[in-house]
Amino acid sequence: MIQAKFSVEKTQSFFLSQFKKYGFKDKSAMLRAAIEHFKNEIERESLKKSADLYSEIYSEDDDLKGLTETALNGWPE
């Protein structure tokens, strides 16, 4: 694993020092889990924004709605 040096606030340091209480083997494991969780949350938010944009475009484009209906004809329900 790559090591990194960084600074945290006193309250964050205290929280990390309680890693065993939250089921982690050490502070690094707890921090890696937090980073992974945050990364996933950012990616999920990005996908949601993208889906919202596609939904908005679709709702305003009658030609696209017609094309979609045409493509769905003949598909089983």
C-alpha positions in Angstrom: 0.0 0.0 0.0 1.0 3.6 -0.6 1.5 5.7 2.5 0.4 9.3 2.6 0.9 12.0 5.2 -2.0 14.4 5.9 -3.5 16.6 8.7 -6.8 16.2 10.5 -8.7 18.3 13.0 -8.4 17.3 16.6 -12.0 16.0 16.6 -11.3 13.9 13.5 -8.2 12.5 15.2 -10.2 11.6 18.2 -12.8 9.9 16.0 -10.1 7.9 14.2 -8.6 6.8 17.5 -11.9 5.0 18.2 -11.4 2.7 15.2 -11.8 -0.5 17.3 -15.2 0.7 18.6 -16.4 0.8 14.9 -14.9 -2.6 14.0 -11.7 -1.6 12.2 -8.3 -3.2 12.8 -6.5 0.2 12.7 -6.9 3.9 11.9 -5.8 3.3 8.3 -8.5 0.7 7.7 -11.1 3.1 9.0 -9.8 6.0 6.9 -9.7 3.8 3.7 -13.3 2.7 4.3 -14.3 6.4 4.8 -12.6 7.4 1.6 -14.2 4.5 -0.4 -17.6 5.4 1.0 -17.1 9.1 0.0 -15.9 8.1 -3.5 -19.0 5.9 -4.0 -21.2 8.7 -2.8 -19.7 11.2 -5.2 -20.0 8.7 -8.1 -23.6 8.0 -7.1 -24.4 11.7 -7.1 -22.8 12.2 -10.5 -24.9 9.3 -11.9 -28.1 10.8 -10.4 -27.3 14.2 -12.0 -26.7 12.6 -15.3 -30.0 10.6 -15.1 -31.9 13.8 -14.1 -30.5 15.6 -17.1 -31.4 12.7 -19.5 -34.9 12.7 -18.0 -35.3 16.4 -18.4 -34.1 16.2 -22.1 -36.5 13.3 -22.7 -39.5 15.0 -21.2 -39.0 18.1 -23.4 -38.3 16.3 -26.7 -41.5 15.0 -28.4 -39.4 13.5 -31.3 -37.4 11.5 -28.9 -40.5 10.2 -27.2 -41.9 9.2 -30.6 -38.7 7.4 -31.5 -38.8 5.6 -28.1 -42.4 4.5 -28.7 -41.5 3.3 -32.2 -38.6 1.2 -30.9 -40.8 -0.3 -28.2 -43.4 -1.5 -30.7 -43.3 -5.3 -30.9 -41.5 -5.8 -27.6 -43.3 -8.1 -25.1 -44.7 -6.4 -22.1 
